[in-house]
Each structure stands twice: as C-alpha cells, then as structure tokens.
Amino acid sequence: MEKIKKYFQRIGLELPEEIVPDSKLLKELQFAHCTTVPYENLDILRGIPLSLEIEDLYEKVVNQGKGGFCFELNGLFAWLLEQLGYKVTEYAARYLRGESSIPMRRHRVMKVEATDGVWLCDVGIGEVCPRYPVRLEEGLEQPQFDECYRLDKDPFLGWVLMDKHHGQWRQFYSFTEEPQLLVDYIAPTFYCEKHPDSPFIHQEMFSMKTAHGRFTLDGHLYKEFVDGQVSAKELSDEEMPEAYRRFGLEM
C-alpha cells in the first residue's frame, strides 16, 4: 500500500481511507494523472531503451518524477487501477486522427470496469483528448470541458472514439476487444523508438494537460492552449531548459 500512497502523492491526490473503485474515483485519477504526469519522448530522443516492466515504469514516473508516452503511461496507470480494485482489460488501438489510410496499431488503451459502469481510460496522448474517462457506450455524446466525445462501432475497426472538431465528428482512434498482454506491446514500442517513420524520434514531443487545456513543446515551439485560445512562441536555446522544467524534466 505504500507504493500506492506514493503514486497518489505523485499525481497530487491523497489516498482515501476507504477505496471504492467507482467512476467518481476513476474520474479523479485520470484527470489528476493527465495534469501532473507529462506526455514526453525524452528517453527516445536520448536513445535510452524503454522498459514496459511495472517496476521500471514506477521508478521512472513515480520515483523520478518523469513521464512517458502511451505504452508507458497507460501501462502504469492500468496497474494502479488494478491495485485499487478495478477490472482492467488492455487493448491495442489504431490512431486515426490526421491519417489518410488505416494505420498500424501503435497505441495502448484500456477498458475499466468500475462498480457503476464500464469506461474507456487513456492517460497517454499528448494532443487534445479526454481528460475524464469515456463511458463505453455506443452513440452516447459525452461532453467534457469544451470538448465532446462519442464512441461508434465499425465492422472492421471495432470501437471508434470520435471527437467533435469545429462542429463535425472526426475519427480519433479505434480498437477491437482483443485483450493484449505485455508482450504484445513490445514490437510497437520498438517501432516508436527506432523506425524511421516514427514521429517520436525527431524532436521533443512534450505535453501536459491543465484544467483549461494543455501546454506543449514540439522542438523549440512552445504552445499554450487555454479555453480554446492558443499562444505560441519559438524558443531560443537558452530558453529550452526552463521549458523542460515546466514538464518536470531536465535537459
């Protein structure tokens, strides 16, 4: 339980005396995780091999105060939820946003069964995405903050998470309900680390959610998204260390 308590402290929460694995706690956990643990690819840029073992992820995220990308963050978050009494099933997803053809499965997501419903949870995306769990129910429009999400069904893609963008629904990512093991994530993780087509190997891809949006660092371009408004600044080399520290990282 000491490890769980420290995890709660890492994401700015106090461990409750009585843990009830319901949607209320799940909502608090996902939001807290998204707003305290950065989405970042620093180890990939530095050529440090990624480990998906829970002990290594815990050391990196909780003890060292760093972040990671989807295969790391969602893996560790799934472990936390299981320790708290939730039933978690992990899936491999296709990231569809911005794609002109059906891509490979290179995203890790989870179905979480709480005492009061079944939810899609994800703390491993740097772009605009749900900061609260999404109820796993077809066709239900689910607003949160200034965003809105919906889950559709497709004969090939399976579940498709949709988000409303400028009044139009667009595909976000998809997954089929085939449970995944840790070993299933090793190959796509290696692809993200080493393949020349990987978007993670070229420059910083940092992101942290806030109650009003998020802030990001893509290379030297720093952006803040606040209530639908965007401000951007191209940083000098001298300004980069301070930008790193905003994500809890050191150059």
C-alpha positions in Angstrom: 0.0 0.0 0.0 3.0 2.3 0.5 3.7 2.2 -3.3 0.0 3.2 -4.0 0.2 6.0 -1.5 3.4 7.4 -3.1 1.7 7.1 -6.6 -1.2 9.1 -5.3 1.2 11.7 -4.0 2.9 11.8 -7.4 -0.4 12.8 -9.0 -1.4 15.3 -6.3 -4.0 13.2 -4.6 -4.4 11.9 -1.0 -5.1 8.1 -0.7 -8.6 7.7 0.7 -9.0 5.6 3.9 -11.7 3.5 2.1 -11.1 2.8 -1.6 -14.3 2.3 -3.7 -13.5 1.5 -7.3 -16.3 3.6 -8.8 -16.4 6.1 -11.6 -16.0 9.1 -9.2 -12.6 8.0 -8.1 -11.7 6.9 -11.6 -12.5 10.4 -12.9 -10.4 12.0 -10.3 -7.5 9.6 -11.0 -7.5 10.2 -14.8 -7.7 13.9 -14.5 -5.0 14.1 -11.8 -2.7 11.8 -13.9 -3.1 13.9 -17.1 -2.4 17.1 -15.3 0.7 16.0 -13.3 2.5 13.4 -15.4 3.8 14.7 -18.7 3.5 13.0 -22.0 7.1 13.0 -23.3 9.6 11.2 -25.5 12.8 12.3 -23.9 14.2 8.8 -23.4 13.6 8.0 -27.1 15.4 11.1 -28.2 18.4 10.2 -25.9 18.5 6.6 -27.1 17.6 5.2 -23.7 15.8 1.9 -24.2 12.3 1.9 -22.9 11.1 -0.8 -20.5 7.4 -1.6 -20.0 8.0 -3.6 -16.8 6.0 -2.1 -14.0 8.9 -1.8 -11.7 10.8 0.3 -14.2 7.8 2.4 -15.1 7.1 3.1 -11.4 10.7 4.1 -10.9 10.6 6.4 -13.9 7.2 8.1 -13.3 6.7 8.0 -9.6 10.2 7.9 -8.1 12.0 10.1 -10.7 9.0 12.3 -11.5 9.3 11.9 -15.2 6.6 11.0 -17.8 6.5 8.9 -20.9 4.3 8.0 -23.9 1.2 5.8 -24.2 2.8 2.4 -23.8 4.4 3.5 -20.6 1.8 5.8 -19.1 -1.2 3.7 -19.8 0.6 0.6 -18.7 1.5 2.0 -15.3 -2.0 3.6 -14.9 -3.6 0.2 -15.6 -1.5 -1.3 -12.9 -2.6 1.4 -10.4 -6.3 0.8 -11.2 -6.0 -2.9 -10.8 -4.4 -2.4 -7.4 -7.4 -0.3 -6.4 -9.9 -3.0 -7.3 -10.9 -2.1 -10.9 -11.0 -4.7 -13.5 -8.8 -3.6 -16.4 -8.6 -5.0 -19.9 -5.9 -3.6 -22.2 -6.2 -3.2 -26.0 -4.1 -2.2 -29.0 -5.5 0.8 -30.8 -5.1 2.5 -34.2 -4.5 6.2 -34.0 -6.7 7.6 -36.8 -6.7 11.4 -36.3 -4.9 13.0 -39.2 -4.4 9.7 -41.1 -5.4 9.2 -44.8 -5.3 5.4 -44.6 -5.7 2.8 -41.8 -2.5 2.8 -39.7 -0.9 0.1 -37.7 -1.9 -0.5 -34.1 0.6 1.6 -32.1 -1.5 2.9 -29.2 -2.3 1.4 -25.8 -5.7 1.9 -24.3 -7.8 0.2 -21.6 -11.3 -0.8 -20.7 -12.0 -0.2 -17.0 -14.9 -1.9 -15.2 -16.0 0.2 -12.2 -18.7 -0.5 -9.7 -21.1 1.7 -11.7 -20.2 1.2 -15.3 -17.6 0.4 -18.0 -15.2 3.1 -19.2 -12.5 3.8 -21.7 -9.5 5.3 -20.0 -6.4 6.8 -21.5 -3.6 9.0 -20.0 -1.2 8.5 -22.8 -2.0 11.1 -25.5 -0.2 14.5 -26.0 -2.9 16.1 -28.2 -6.3 17.2 -27.2 -8.0 14.2 -25.8 -10.4 13.1 -23.0 -9.2 14.2 -19.6 -12.0 12.2 -18.0 -12.9 8.6 -18.7 -15.4 8.0 -21.5 -18.3 5.7 -20.9 -18.0 2.6 -23.2 -21.5 3.0 -24.8 -22.2 3.3 -28.5 -23.6 6.6 -29.7 -23.6 8.5 -26.4 -22.4 12.1 -26.8 -20.2 12.9 -23.8 -19.1 16.5 -23.3 -16.3 17.4 -21.0 -14.8 20.8 -20.7 -15.1 22.5 -24.1 -14.8 19.1 -25.9 -17.2 16.4 -26.8 -16.6 12.7 -27.5 -18.6 9.7 -28.8 -18.0 6.0 -29.4 -19.1 4.5 -32.7 -18.9 0.9 -34.0 -17.3 0.0 -37.3 -17.3 -3.6 -38.8 -13.6 -3.6 -39.3 -12.2 -1.0 -36.9 -14.3 -2.1 -33.9 -14.9 0.7 -31.4 -14.1 4.1 -32.8 -13.6 7.1 -30.4 -14.8 10.2 -32.2 -14.3 13.8 -31.2 -16.2 16.9 -32.3 -14.0 19.4 -34.2 -15.4 22.6 -35.5 -18.9 21.1 -35.3 -18.0 18.0 -37.2 -17.4 14.5 -35.8 -14.0 13.0 -36.8 -12.3 9.7 -36.0 -9.8 9.8 -33.2 -8.7 6.2 -32.6 -10.1 2.7 -32.8 -9.7 -0.7 -31.1 -11.1 -4.1 -31.1 -11.9 -6.1 -27.9 -8.9 -8.5 -28.2 -7.2 -8.4 -24.8 -3.5 -7.7 -25.0 -0.6 -9.0 -22.9 2.6 -7.0 -22.1 4.5 -8.9 -24.8 2.1 -7.6 -27.4 3.3 -4.0 -26.8 7.0 -4.7 -27.2 7.0 -4.6 -31.0 5.0 -1.4 -31.4 7.1 0.3 -28.7 10.3 -0.7 -30.6 8.8 0.7 -33.7 8.2 4.0 -32.0 11.7 4.1 -30.6 13.6 3.1 -33.8 11.6 3.1 -37.0 12.5 6.0 -39.4 8.8 6.7 -39.9 8.2 7.0 -36.1 7.0 10.5 -35.2 8.8 10.2 -31.8 12.5 10.2 -32.9 13.0 13.7 -34.3 12.3 16.3 -31.7 10.7 16.9 -28.4 7.0 15.9 -28.2 6.0 17.1 -24.7 2.5 17.8 -23.4 0.8 18.4 -20.1 -3.0 18.8 -19.6 -4.5 21.5 -17.5 -8.0 22.3 -16.2 -8.3 24.8 -19.1 -6.4 23.0 -21.9 -2.8 22.0 -22.2 0.7 23.2 -22.9 3.1 21.6 -25.3 6.7 21.7 -26.6 7.4 20.5 -30.2 11.1 21.0 -30.8 11.6 24.7 -30.0 8.0 25.6 -30.4 6.2 26.1 -27.1 2.4 26.5 -27.1 -0.3 27.1 -24.5 -3.9 26.1 -25.1 -6.3 27.9 -22.7 -10.1 27.7 -23.1 -9.8 27.4 -26.9 -7.2 30.1 -27.4 -3.7 29.3 -28.5 -0.5 31.2 -27.9 2.8 30.1 -29.4 6.5 31.1 -29.1 9.6 29.8 -30.8 12.2 29.4 -28.0 15.8 30.1 -28.1 18.4 27.5 -27.0 18.8 29.5 -23.8 15.0 29.2 -23.1 14.8 25.5 -23.6 15.9 24.4 -20.1 13.2 26.4 -18.4 10.6 24.9 -20.9 11.8 21.4 -20.0 11.3 22.2 -16.3 7.7 23.1 -17.0 7.2 19.4 -17.7 9.3 18.3 -14.7 12.3 17.4 -16.9 15.9 18.4 -17.2 17.9 18.9 -20.3 
